[in-house]
Amino acid sequence: MEPAPALWIVRKGAAANADFKSIVRWTAARFGHAQARVYAKTIDAALQELSAGPDIIGSKALGDFAPGIYMLHVARKGRAGRHFVVFRAHCSQDQNVIDVLRLLHDSMDLTRHLPPG
């Protein structure tokens, strides 16, 4: 019997937390509190899926553009969304960690909003 794959620890950084709050506030102001709750759950579901690791379906390494950084669209499993989870993955001997750097709208210029390498 093979061991179960190790789960990854998913941590939202300060910028990602600020992005999340801003997204929920904006959604509530334009579409109402009920829709804001639905969209918050959509984003949370994408973050929870990252606990399976950075190579989940839909995850994309940004390669030479931003080495070591990945992105994942929040629109997953029938849920609509216009944001990307931007993250970095790293492993150590005792844990596998995904650091969520930003939550960015798909119309944003990534180069202006990515942290310096």
N, C-alpha and C positions, 0 to 999 in steps of 0.2 A: 504494500500500500504506500502510495506517494504521500509525502507530507503536504498539508494544505499550504497554498501560496501565502506568503507573508503579507499582511495588510500594511498599507502605507499610512503614515500619520499625515493628515492634511491640516496645514496651519495657514490661516489668513493673516497676512501682514497688515500693518496700519493703513497703508494706501488701499488695500483691497477692502478692508472694513469700511473705510470712508466711501469708497466707490459703492459698496452694497447699500449703505444708508442713503446715499444720494439717489441711486437708482430707485429704491423703494419710495422715497419722498416724491420724486418726479412722477413715477407711475401713479401714486395715490392722487397727486394734484391733477393729473390729466385724465385718468381712467377710473378713479375711485379706490377706496380702501380695500374692497373685496378683490379687485384685480391686482392691487399691489401685493396682497397676501399670496395670491396664486403665483405671481411672478417671483416672489421671494422663495417660495417652495420650489419653483423650477430651477432657480440658481442653486439652492441648497442641494437639490437632487444631483445636479452636475458635480458639485463639490464632493458629495458622498460617493459618487461613482469613482472619483479619483483615488479613493482608498484601495482600489484594485491595482493602482500603479499608473505610471505615466504613459504606458503603451496601450491604453484602452482604445476601443474603436472610436474614431473621430479625433483623437489627439494628434497634433501635428507639431513636429520639431521645427523651430524657425531657422535652424541650420546656420549658414554663414551670416544671415541677416542679424541674428541674435543668438550666438552660440550658447547652448545649455538651457535655452528657454523654449517652452512649449505653449501651445494654446489649444483650447477646447471650447467649441461652441456650446452654449447652454441649451440650445434647442436639441433635445434628445428624447427618444421614446415617445414621439407624438406631442411633446410639449413645444410650444412656439417660444422664440426668444431672439433677441437681436444683440446679445452680448457674448463676449469671449472671456473665458477664464485664462489668464496668463500666469504661468507658473514655472517654477524651477524644481527639479527633482534631484535628490542626492541620497547616497547610502553611506552608512557607517557600519561598524561591526554589530552594533546593537539595535539599529533602527533604520527604516527607510522613511524618508520625509519628502513631502511635497509642500513647498512654500508657495502659496498663492500670492502673487505679486500685485496683480490688478484685476479688475473686472471692467472690461472696456466695451463700449458700443461698437458694433461692426462697421460703423461709418467713420470711426476715429482713425487718425493717422498713427499707426503703431509706433513709428520712430519717435514721435513727440512724447509718448506716454510710457515707454519702457524705461525701467531703471537702467542706469549706466552699467555696462558689463564689468 
